[in-house]
Amino acid sequence: MTRFKNWQRPKFDDKNVTKWNWMCSDNENLEIGKNSDIGAFTYIKAKFGVKIGGDVQIGSHCSIYSHNTIDNTQGKVIIKQGAKIGSHSVILPNVTIGEEAIVGAFSLVKKDVPAGQVFGGVPARKIK
């Protein structure tokens, strides 16, 4: 059973905001799979690419960065099929979240999260 009866690919206004109140700078570098859900007030910086697979859930108020201007790191962020990202989490450049992986709320993800595992904390580490 799919979560969305009439899922639609996001459209961005002139301020890079969707009708669901999340935004993406450099949205031409954002790939998003069918039935993925991104929570309100999430910010995605896709300058170096962000790929979100199908059936992904991203909570509200998350930040996903393919470019970190604090330390000038950069690299594509990949969130694979069926992954879940808890509210208020931050994902830094050059990170892959594996299929069906879970990131707990308020986590800081600096390294890859393997498929099917549960990570959380600051910095995020394996919980389960």
SULFENZI-V866919 format. One record per residue. N is the residue number from 1. RES is the residue in one small letter. PSI is psi in degrees with one decimal (999 if undefined). OMEGA is omega in radians with two decimals (none if undefined). D_LAST is the distance of its C-alpha to the last C-alpha in Angstrom with 1 decimal. Layout:
BEGIN
n=N res=RES psi=PSI omega=OMEGA d_last=D_LAST
n=N res=RES psi=PSI omega=OMEGA d_last=D_LAST
END
This chain:
BEGIN
n=1 res=m psi=129.4 omega=-3.13 d_last=26.5
n=2 res=t psi=147.4 omega=-3.12 d_last=26.4
n=3 res=r psi=-24.6 omega=-3.02 d_last=25.6
n=4 res=f psi=125.8 omega=3.10 d_last=28.8
n=5 res=k psi=-40.1 omega=-3.08 d_last=32.3
n=6 res=n psi=51.9 omega=-3.12 d_last=33.9
n=7 res=w psi=140.4 omega=3.11 d_last=31.3
n=8 res=q psi=142.7 omega=3.02 d_last=33.1
n=9 res=r psi=139.9 omega=-3.09 d_last=32.5
n=10 res=p psi=146.7 omega=3.00 d_last=32.7
n=11 res=k psi=145.3 omega=-3.07 d_last=36.1
n=12 res=f psi=140.9 omega=3.07 d_last=36.6
n=13 res=d psi=-171.5 omega=-3.07 d_last=39.6
n=14 res=d psi=-8.0 omega=3.07 d_last=41.6
n=15 res=k psi=13.3 omega=3.12 d_last=39.1
n=16 res=n psi=27.7 omega=-3.14 d_last=36.2
n=17 res=v psi=142.9 omega=3.08 d_last=34.8
n=18 res=t psi=170.4 omega=3.08 d_last=33.9
n=19 res=k psi=-12.1 omega=3.11 d_last=35.2
n=20 res=w psi=9.9 omega=3.07 d_last=31.7
n=21 res=n psi=38.3 omega=2.88 d_last=32.0
n=22 res=w psi=157.5 omega=-3.04 d_last=29.6
n=23 res=m psi=159.4 omega=3.13 d_last=31.1
n=24 res=c psi=117.2 omega=3.01 d_last=30.9
n=25 res=s psi=148.3 omega=-3.07 d_last=33.2
n=26 res=d psi=43.6 omega=-3.03 d_last=34.4
n=27 res=n psi=-11.5 omega=3.04 d_last=33.3
n=28 res=e psi=-15.0 omega=3.12 d_last=35.2
n=29 res=n psi=14.1 omega=3.12 d_last=32.2
n=30 res=l psi=125.8 omega=2.99 d_last=29.7
n=31 res=e psi=133.3 omega=-3.13 d_last=28.7
n=32 res=i psi=129.1 omega=-3.10 d_last=27.1
n=33 res=g psi=161.6 omega=-3.09 d_last=26.3
n=34 res=k psi=142.8 omega=3.08 d_last=27.5
n=35 res=n psi=18.4 omega=3.05 d_last=26.0
n=36 res=s psi=146.7 omega=-3.04 d_last=23.8
n=37 res=d psi=122.8 omega=-3.14 d_last=23.9
n=38 res=i psi=124.5 omega=-3.05 d_last=24.1
n=39 res=g psi=156.5 omega=3.13 d_last=24.4
n=40 res=a psi=146.9 omega=3.08 d_last=27.5
n=41 res=f psi=16.5 omega=3.00 d_last=28.1
n=42 res=t psi=144.8 omega=3.11 d_last=25.7
n=43 res=y psi=129.8 omega=3.10 d_last=27.3
n=44 res=i psi=123.9 omega=3.05 d_last=26.9
n=45 res=k psi=101.8 omega=-2.98 d_last=28.9
n=46 res=a psi=21.8 omega=-3.06 d_last=29.4
n=47 res=k psi=-42.3 omega=-3.13 d_last=32.1
n=48 res=f psi=16.8 omega=3.02 d_last=30.5
n=49 res=g psi=130.7 omega=2.98 d_last=28.7
n=50 res=v psi=125.7 omega=3.13 d_last=25.8
n=51 res=k psi=120.0 omega=-3.14 d_last=24.8
n=52 res=i psi=120.0 omega=-3.12 d_last=22.9
n=53 res=g psi=-178.7 omega=3.13 d_last=22.4
n=54 res=g psi=153.9 omega=3.08 d_last=23.2
n=55 res=d psi=28.0 omega=3.10 d_last=21.4
n=56 res=v psi=143.1 omega=3.05 d_last=19.4
n=57 res=q psi=125.4 omega=3.09 d_last=19.0
n=58 res=i psi=122.7 omega=-3.10 d_last=19.4
n=59 res=g psi=174.8 omega=3.13 d_last=19.9
n=60 res=s psi=157.8 omega=3.02 d_last=23.0
n=61 res=h psi=26.4 omega=3.08 d_last=24.0
n=62 res=c psi=160.3 omega=3.07 d_last=21.7
n=63 res=s psi=127.6 omega=-3.12 d_last=23.3
n=64 res=i psi=119.1 omega=-3.02 d_last=22.9
n=65 res=y psi=121.1 omega=2.95 d_last=25.1
n=66 res=s psi=-6.2 omega=3.08 d_last=26.4
n=67 res=h psi=122.3 omega=3.12 d_last=28.8
n=68 res=n psi=110.9 omega=-3.08 d_last=28.2
n=69 res=t psi=-12.2 omega=3.11 d_last=31.7
n=70 res=i psi=-48.1 omega=3.14 d_last=30.7
n=71 res=d psi=11.2 omega=3.11 d_last=30.2
n=72 res=n psi=33.1 omega=3.02 d_last=31.5
n=73 res=t psi=152.5 omega=-3.13 d_last=28.5
n=74 res=q psi=153.6 omega=3.09 d_last=28.4
n=75 res=g psi=153.2 omega=-3.09 d_last=26.8
n=76 res=k psi=140.8 omega=3.01 d_last=25.6
n=77 res=v psi=131.0 omega=3.14 d_last=22.4
n=78 res=i psi=124.8 omega=3.06 d_last=21.0
n=79 res=i psi=111.2 omega=-2.98 d_last=18.6
n=80 res=k psi=168.2 omega=-3.09 d_last=18.4
n=81 res=q psi=126.5 omega=2.99 d_last=19.0
n=82 res=g psi=6.9 omega=3.12 d_last=17.1
n=83 res=a psi=156.6 omega=3.12 d_last=14.7
n=84 res=k psi=129.7 omega=-3.13 d_last=14.3
n=85 res=i psi=120.6 omega=-3.11 d_last=15.0
n=86 res=g psi=155.2 omega=-3.13 d_last=15.2
n=87 res=s psi=144.0 omega=3.07 d_last=18.6
n=88 res=h psi=17.6 omega=3.11 d_last=20.1
n=89 res=s psi=155.9 omega=3.11 d_last=17.7
n=90 res=v psi=130.1 omega=3.09 d_last=19.5
n=91 res=i psi=123.3 omega=-3.08 d_last=19.1
n=92 res=l psi=169.6 omega=-3.06 d_last=21.4
n=93 res=p psi=153.4 omega=3.00 d_last=23.5
n=94 res=n psi=37.9 omega=3.14 d_last=22.7
n=95 res=v psi=141.2 omega=3.01 d_last=19.1
n=96 res=t psi=129.6 omega=3.02 d_last=17.6
n=97 res=i psi=119.2 omega=-3.05 d_last=14.8
n=98 res=g psi=168.2 omega=3.13 d_last=14.1
n=99 res=e psi=136.1 omega=3.08 d_last=14.9
n=100 res=e psi=14.8 omega=3.08 d_last=12.9
n=101 res=a psi=157.1 omega=3.12 d_last=10.3
n=102 res=i psi=132.4 omega=3.03 d_last=9.6
n=103 res=v psi=121.7 omega=-3.11 d_last=10.7
n=104 res=g psi=157.8 omega=3.14 d_last=11.0
n=105 res=a psi=148.7 omega=3.09 d_last=14.6
n=106 res=f psi=31.3 omega=-3.13 d_last=16.6
n=107 res=s psi=154.0 omega=3.04 d_last=14.6
n=108 res=l psi=109.1 omega=-3.06 d_last=16.5
n=109 res=v psi=111.4 omega=-3.12 d_last=15.5
n=110 res=k psi=-15.2 omega=-3.09 d_last=17.6
n=111 res=k psi=161.9 omega=-3.13 d_last=16.0
n=112 res=d psi=146.4 omega=3.04 d_last=14.8
n=113 res=v psi=115.9 omega=-3.11 d_last=11.5
n=114 res=p psi=156.3 omega=3.13 d_last=11.2
n=115 res=a psi=137.8 omega=3.02 d_last=11.7
n=116 res=g psi=2.3 omega=-3.11 d_last=9.3
n=117 res=q psi=160.3 omega=3.12 d_last=6.1
n=118 res=v psi=123.0 omega=3.13 d_last=5.1
n=119 res=f psi=152.7 omega=3.07 d_last=7.1
n=120 res=g psi=163.7 omega=3.08 d_last=9.4
n=121 res=g psi=-176.3 omega=-3.12 d_last=12.4
n=122 res=v psi=106.5 omega=-0.19 d_last=15.6
n=123 res=p psi=161.0 omega=-3.11 d_last=15.2
n=124 res=a psi=138.6 omega=3.10 d_last=11.8
n=125 res=r psi=166.5 omega=-3.11 d_last=9.3
n=126 res=k psi=129.3 omega=3.08 d_last=5.8
n=127 res=i psi=-38.6 omega=-3.05 d_last=3.8
n=128 res=k psi=999 omega=none d_last=0.0
END
